[in-house]
Every structure is written in C-alpha cells, then in structure tokens.
Amino acid sequence: MTLSQTNTNLKKSRVWTVAHVAVLVVTLGSIVGAVLAVGYGGLQFFRWATSPRAVSPTSIPWITSERDCQRSNRAWKDGQCWDAQHDYHF
C-alpha cells in the first residue's frame, strides 16, 4: 500500500466528517430548542395559573327569577341575576 492510498483510506474512514458534524449540530439544536419551547410554555402556564384573578361581575342568563337567584347566593338587580365572583378565566 502506498502513502497516497493510506491517506485516501484515512480520509474516507474519519468518523467526524463535515456531514456528521452538521447532523450533530442540527440534532442538538433541535433538542435544545424543543426543551426551551416546552420550558417557556410551562413558565407561561405557571404565570397564568398563579396570577391574581380579576373579578368581573356578570349576569347569569339561565337564572330568570329573583328567588332562584337568591338561592344561588347571587344578587338580583334590574331584572337580572348577577354573579359578583365571576372569574374571566372561566
């Protein structure tokens, strides 16, 4: 075997070719990106779940009588049943 054949065989048999490095970088980048995306989504959910709730009074359209409204611990006003504890996240 000549020296040029040995160099050719070594070049062909290298484990870390440019293509291998590119595939490795893309794969690791995808994994890191996915982990960051999931982490960010989890953080946003945590912030939403623990945020103080703003209370927005709203009328309850399916309660049509003052008696039923008072039984449900709500307030009857202007011919409508009002829920003062309504959470807009609901």
Distance bins in CASP14 RR format, pairs under 12 A and 6 or more apart:
PFRMAT RR
TARGET T0000
AUTHOR 0000-0000-0000
RMODE 2
METHOD distances of the structure
MODEL  1
1 7 0 0 0 0 0 1 0 0 0 0 0
1 8 0 0 0 0 0 1 0 0 0 0 0
1 9 0 0 0 0 1 0 0 0 0 0 0
1 10 0 0 0 0 0 1 0 0 0 0 0
2 8 0 0 0 0 1 0 0 0 0 0 0
2 9 0 0 0 0 0 1 0 0 0 0 0
3 9 0 0 0 0 0 1 0 0 0 0 0
3 10 0 0 0 0 0 1 0 0 0 0 0
4 10 0 0 0 0 0 1 0 0 0 0 0
4 11 0 0 0 0 0 1 0 0 0 0 0
5 11 0 0 0 0 0 1 0 0 0 0 0
5 12 0 0 0 0 0 1 0 0 0 0 0
6 12 0 0 0 0 0 1 0 0 0 0 0
6 13 0 0 0 0 0 1 0 0 0 0 0
7 13 0 0 0 0 0 1 0 0 0 0 0
7 14 0 0 0 0 0 1 0 0 0 0 0
8 14 0 0 0 0 0 1 0 0 0 0 0
10 17 0 0 0 0 0 1 0 0 0 0 0
11 17 0 0 0 0 1 0 0 0 0 0 0
11 18 0 0 0 0 0 1 0 0 0 0 0
14 20 0 0 0 0 1 0 0 0 0 0 0
14 21 0 0 0 0 0 1 0 0 0 0 0
15 21 0 0 0 0 0 1 0 0 0 0 0
15 24 0 0 0 0 0 1 0 0 0 0 0
16 22 0 0 0 0 0 1 0 0 0 0 0
16 23 0 0 0 0 0 1 0 0 0 0 0
16 24 0 0 0 0 1 0 0 0 0 0 0
16 25 0 0 0 0 0 1 0 0 0 0 0
17 23 0 0 0 0 1 0 0 0 0 0 0
17 24 0 0 0 0 0 1 0 0 0 0 0
18 24 0 0 0 0 0 1 0 0 0 0 0
18 25 0 0 0 0 0 1 0 0 0 0 0
19 25 0 0 0 0 0 1 0 0 0 0 0
19 26 0 0 0 0 0 1 0 0 0 0 0
20 26 0 0 0 0 0 1 0 0 0 0 0
20 27 0 0 0 0 0 1 0 0 0 0 0
21 27 0 0 0 0 0 1 0 0 0 0 0
21 28 0 0 0 0 0 1 0 0 0 0 0
22 28 0 0 0 0 0 1 0 0 0 0 0
22 29 0 0 0 0 0 1 0 0 0 0 0
23 29 0 0 0 0 0 1 0 0 0 0 0
23 30 0 0 0 0 0 1 0 0 0 0 0
24 30 0 0 0 0 0 1 0 0 0 0 0
24 31 0 0 0 0 0 1 0 0 0 0 0
25 31 0 0 0 0 0 1 0 0 0 0 0
25 32 0 0 0 0 0 1 0 0 0 0 0
26 32 0 0 0 0 0 1 0 0 0 0 0
26 33 0 0 0 0 0 1 0 0 0 0 0
27 33 0 0 0 0 0 1 0 0 0 0 0
27 34 0 0 0 0 0 1 0 0 0 0 0
28 34 0 0 0 0 0 1 0 0 0 0 0
28 35 0 0 0 0 0 1 0 0 0 0 0
29 35 0 0 0 0 1 0 0 0 0 0 0
29 36 0 0 0 0 1 0 0 0 0 0 0
29 37 0 0 0 0 0 1 0 0 0 0 0
30 36 0 0 0 0 0 1 0 0 0 0 0
30 37 0 0 0 0 0 1 0 0 0 0 0
31 37 0 0 0 0 0 1 0 0 0 0 0
31 38 0 0 0 0 0 1 0 0 0 0 0
32 38 0 0 0 0 0 1 0 0 0 0 0
32 39 0 0 0 0 0 1 0 0 0 0 0
33 39 0 0 0 0 1 0 0 0 0 0 0
33 40 0 0 0 0 1 0 0 0 0 0 0
34 40 0 0 0 0 0 1 0 0 0 0 0
34 41 0 0 0 0 0 1 0 0 0 0 0
35 41 0 0 0 0 0 1 0 0 0 0 0
35 42 0 0 0 0 0 1 0 0 0 0 0
36 42 0 0 0 0 0 1 0 0 0 0 0
36 43 0 0 0 0 0 1 0 0 0 0 0
37 43 0 0 0 0 0 1 0 0 0 0 0
37 44 0 0 0 0 0 1 0 0 0 0 0
38 44 0 0 0 0 0 1 0 0 0 0 0
38 45 0 0 0 0 0 1 0 0 0 0 0
39 45 0 0 0 0 1 0 0 0 0 0 0
39 46 0 0 0 0 1 0 0 0 0 0 0
39 47 0 0 0 0 0 1 0 0 0 0 0
40 46 0 0 0 0 0 1 0 0 0 0 0
40 47 0 0 0 0 0 1 0 0 0 0 0
41 47 0 0 0 0 1 0 0 0 0 0 0
41 48 0 0 0 0 1 0 0 0 0 0 0
41 49 0 0 0 0 0 1 0 0 0 0 0
42 48 0 0 0 0 1 0 0 0 0 0 0
42 49 0 0 0 0 1 0 0 0 0 0 0
42 50 0 0 0 0 0 1 0 0 0 0 0
43 49 0 0 0 0 0 1 0 0 0 0 0
43 50 0 0 0 0 0 1 0 0 0 0 0
44 50 0 0 0 0 0 1 0 0 0 0 0
44 51 0 0 0 0 0 1 0 0 0 0 0
45 51 0 0 0 0 0 1 0 0 0 0 0
48 88 0 0 0 0 0 1 0 0 0 0 0
48 89 1 0 0 1 0 0 0 0 0 0 0
49 89 0 0 0 0 1 0 0 0 0 0 0
50 89 0 0 0 0 0 1 0 0 0 0 0
51 87 0 0 0 0 0 1 0 0 0 0 0
51 88 0 0 0 0 0 1 0 0 0 0 0
51 89 0 0 0 0 1 0 0 0 0 0 0
52 87 0 0 0 0 0 1 0 0 0 0 0
52 88 0 0 0 0 0 1 0 0 0 0 0
52 89 0 0 0 0 0 1 0 0 0 0 0
53 85 0 0 0 0 1 0 0 0 0 0 0
53 86 0 0 0 0 1 0 0 0 0 0 0
53 87 1 0 1 0 0 0 0 0 0 0 0
53 88 1 0 0 1 0 0 0 0 0 0 0
53 89 1 0 0 1 0 0 0 0 0 0 0
53 90 0 0 0 0 1 0 0 0 0 0 0
54 85 0 0 0 0 0 1 0 0 0 0 0
54 86 0 0 0 0 1 0 0 0 0 0 0
54 87 1 0 0 1 0 0 0 0 0 0 0
54 88 1 0 0 1 0 0 0 0 0 0 0
54 89 0 0 0 0 1 0 0 0 0 0 0
54 90 0 0 0 0 0 1 0 0 0 0 0
55 82 0 0 0 0 0 1 0 0 0 0 0
55 83 0 0 0 0 1 0 0 0 0 0 0
55 84 1 0 0 1 0 0 0 0 0 0 0
55 85 1 0 0 1 0 0 0 0 0 0 0
55 86 1 0 0 1 0 0 0 0 0 0 0
55 87 1 0 0 1 0 0 0 0 0 0 0
55 88 0 0 0 0 1 0 0 0 0 0 0
55 89 0 0 0 0 0 1 0 0 0 0 0
55 90 0 0 0 0 0 1 0 0 0 0 0
56 82 0 0 0 0 0 1 0 0 0 0 0
56 83 0 0 0 0 1 0 0 0 0 0 0
56 84 0 0 0 0 1 0 0 0 0 0 0
56 85 0 0 0 0 1 0 0 0 0 0 0
56 86 1 0 1 0 0 0 0 0 0 0 0
56 87 1 0 0 1 0 0 0 0 0 0 0
56 88 1 0 1 0 0 0 0 0 0 0 0
56 89 0 0 0 0 0 1 0 0 0 0 0
56 90 0 0 0 0 1 0 0 0 0 0 0
57 74 0 0 0 0 1 0 0 0 0 0 0
57 75 0 0 0 0 1 0 0 0 0 0 0
57 77 0 0 0 0 1 0 0 0 0 0 0
57 80 0 0 0 0 0 1 0 0 0 0 0
57 81 0 0 0 0 0 1 0 0 0 0 0
57 82 1 0 1 0 0 0 0 0 0 0 0
57 83 1 0 0 1 0 0 0 0 0 0 0
57 84 1 0 1 0 0 0 0 0 0 0 0
57 85 0 0 0 0 1 0 0 0 0 0 0
57 86 1 0 0 1 0 0 0 0 0 0 0
57 87 0 0 0 0 0 1 0 0 0 0 0
57 88 0 0 0 0 0 1 0 0 0 0 0
58 74 0 0 0 0 0 1 0 0 0 0 0
58 75 0 0 0 0 0 1 0 0 0 0 0
58 80 0 0 0 0 1 0 0 0 0 0 0
58 81 0 0 0 0 1 0 0 0 0 0 0
58 82 1 0 0 1 0 0 0 0 0 0 0
58 83 1 0 1 0 0 0 0 0 0 0 0
58 84 0 0 0 0 1 0 0 0 0 0 0
58 85 0 0 0 0 1 0 0 0 0 0 0
58 86 1 0 1 0 0 0 0 0 0 0 0
58 87 0 0 0 0 1 0 0 0 0 0 0
58 88 0 0 0 0 1 0 0 0 0 0 0
58 90 0 0 0 0 1 0 0 0 0 0 0
59 69 0 0 0 0 1 0 0 0 0 0 0
59 74 0 0 0 0 1 0 0 0 0 0 0
59 75 0 0 0 0 0 1 0 0 0 0 0
59 76 0 0 0 0 0 1 0 0 0 0 0
59 77 0 0 0 0 1 0 0 0 0 0 0
59 78 0 0 0 0 1 0 0 0 0 0 0
59 79 0 0 0 0 1 0 0 0 0 0 0
59 80 1 0 1 0 0 0 0 0 0 0 0
59 81 1 0 0 1 0 0 0 0 0 0 0
59 82 1 0 1 0 0 0 0 0 0 0 0
59 83 1 0 0 1 0 0 0 0 0 0 0
59 84 0 0 0 0 0 1 0 0 0 0 0
59 86 0 0 0 0 1 0 0 0 0 0 0
60 68 0 0 0 0 1 0 0 0 0 0 0
60 69 1 0 0 1 0 0 0 0 0 0 0
60 72 1 0 0 1 0 0 0 0 0 0 0
60 73 0 0 0 0 0 1 0 0 0 0 0
60 74 1 0 0 1 0 0 0 0 0 0 0
60 75 0 0 0 0 0 1 0 0 0 0 0
60 76 0 0 0 0 0 1 0 0 0 0 0
60 77 0 0 0 0 0 1 0 0 0 0 0
60 79 0 0 0 0 0 1 0 0 0 0 0
60 80 1 0 0 1 0 0 0 0 0 0 0
60 81 1 0 1 0 0 0 0 0 0 0 0
60 82 1 0 0 1 0 0 0 0 0 0 0
60 83 1 0 1 0 0 0 0 0 0 0 0
60 84 0 0 0 0 0 1 0 0 0 0 0
60 85 0 0 0 0 0 1 0 0 0 0 0
60 86 0 0 0 0 1 0 0 0 0 0 0
61 69 0 0 0 0 0 1 0 0 0 0 0
61 79 0 0 0 0 0 1 0 0 0 0 0
61 80 0 0 0 0 1 0 0 0 0 0 0
61 81 0 0 0 0 1 0 0 0 0 0 0
61 82 0 0 0 0 0 1 0 0 0 0 0
61 83 0 0 0 0 0 1 0 0 0 0 0
62 68 0 0 0 0 1 0 0 0 0 0 0
62 69 0 0 0 0 0 1 0 0 0 0 0
62 72 0 0 0 0 0 1 0 0 0 0 0
62 74 0 0 0 0 0 1 0 0 0 0 0
62 80 0 0 0 0 0 1 0 0 0 0 0
62 81 0 0 0 0 1 0 0 0 0 0 0
62 83 0 0 0 0 0 1 0 0 0 0 0
63 69 1 0 1 0 0 0 0 0 0 0 0
63 70 0 0 0 0 1 0 0 0 0 0 0
63 71 0 0 0 0 1 0 0 0 0 0 0
63 72 1 0 0 1 0 0 0 0 0 0 0
63 73 0 0 0 0 0 1 0 0 0 0 0
63 74 1 0 0 1 0 0 0 0 0 0 0
63 75 0 0 0 0 0 1 0 0 0 0 0
63 76 0 0 0 0 1 0 0 0 0 0 0
63 79 0 0 0 0 0 1 0 0 0 0 0
63 80 0 0 0 0 1 0 0 0 0 0 0
63 81 1 1 0 0 0 0 0 0 0 0 0
63 82 0 0 0 0 1 0 0 0 0 0 0
63 83 0 0 0 0 1 0 0 0 0 0 0
64 76 0 0 0 0 0 1 0 0 0 0 0
64 79 0 0 0 0 1 0 0 0 0 0 0
64 80 0 0 0 0 1 0 0 0 0 0 0
64 81 1 0 0 1 0 0 0 0 0 0 0
65 71 0 0 0 0 1 0 0 0 0 0 0
65 72 0 0 0 0 0 1 0 0 0 0 0
65 74 0 0 0 0 0 1 0 0 0 0 0
65 76 0 0 0 0 1 0 0 0 0 0 0
65 79 0 0 0 0 1 0 0 0 0 0 0
65 80 0 0 0 0 0 1 0 0 0 0 0
65 81 0 0 0 0 1 0 0 0 0 0 0
66 72 0 0 0 0 0 1 0 0 0 0 0
66 74 0 0 0 0 0 1 0 0 0 0 0
66 75 0 0 0 0 1 0 0 0 0 0 0
66 76 1 0 1 0 0 0 0 0 0 0 0
66 77 0 0 0 0 1 0 0 0 0 0 0
66 78 0 0 0 0 0 1 0 0 0 0 0
66 79 1 0 0 1 0 0 0 0 0 0 0
66 80 0 0 0 0 1 0 0 0 0 0 0
66 81 1 0 0 1 0 0 0 0 0 0 0
66 82 0 0 0 0 0 1 0 0 0 0 0
67 74 0 0 0 0 0 1 0 0 0 0 0
67 76 0 0 0 0 1 0 0 0 0 0 0
67 81 0 0 0 0 0 1 0 0 0 0 0
68 74 0 0 0 0 1 0 0 0 0 0 0
68 76 0 0 0 0 1 0 0 0 0 0 0
68 80 0 0 0 0 0 1 0 0 0 0 0
68 81 1 0 0 1 0 0 0 0 0 0 0
69 75 1 0 0 1 0 0 0 0 0 0 0
69 76 1 0 1 0 0 0 0 0 0 0 0
69 77 0 0 0 0 1 0 0 0 0 0 0
69 78 0 0 0 0 0 1 0 0 0 0 0
69 79 0 0 0 0 1 0 0 0 0 0 0
69 80 0 0 0 0 1 0 0 0 0 0 0
69 81 1 1 0 0 0 0 0 0 0 0 0
69 82 1 0 0 1 0 0 0 0 0 0 0
69 83 0 0 0 0 1 0 0 0 0 0 0
69 84 0 0 0 0 0 1 0 0 0 0 0
70 76 1 0 0 1 0 0 0 0 0 0 0
70 77 0 0 0 0 0 1 0 0 0 0 0
70 81 0 0 0 0 1 0 0 0 0 0 0
70 82 0 0 0 0 0 1 0 0 0 0 0
71 81 0 0 0 0 0 1 0 0 0 0 0
72 81 1 0 0 1 0 0 0 0 0 0 0
72 82 0 0 0 0 0 1 0 0 0 0 0
72 83 0 0 0 0 1 0 0 0 0 0 0
72 84 0 0 0 0 0 1 0 0 0 0 0
72 85 0 0 0 0 0 1 0 0 0 0 0
73 81 0 0 0 0 0 1 0 0 0 0 0
73 82 0 0 0 0 0 1 0 0 0 0 0
73 83 0 0 0 0 1 0 0 0 0 0 0
73 84 0 0 0 0 1 0 0 0 0 0 0
73 85 0 0 0 0 1 0 0 0 0 0 0
74 80 0 0 0 0 1 0 0 0 0 0 0
74 81 1 0 1 0 0 0 0 0 0 0 0
74 82 1 0 1 0 0 0 0 0 0 0 0
74 83 1 0 1 0 0 0 0 0 0 0 0
74 84 1 0 0 1 0 0 0 0 0 0 0
74 85 0 0 0 0 1 0 0 0 0 0 0
74 86 0 0 0 0 1 0 0 0 0 0 0
75 81 1 0 0 1 0 0 0 0 0 0 0
75 82 1 0 1 0 0 0 0 0 0 0 0
75 83 0 0 0 0 1 0 0 0 0 0 0
75 84 1 0 0 1 0 0 0 0 0 0 0
75 85 0 0 0 0 0 1 0 0 0 0 0
75 86 0 0 0 0 0 1 0 0 0 0 0
76 82 1 0 0 1 0 0 0 0 0 0 0
76 83 0 0 0 0 0 1 0 0 0 0 0
76 84 0 0 0 0 0 1 0 0 0 0 0
77 83 0 0 0 0 0 1 0 0 0 0 0
77 84 0 0 0 0 0 1 0 0 0 0 0
83 90 0 0 0 0 0 1 0 0 0 0 0
END
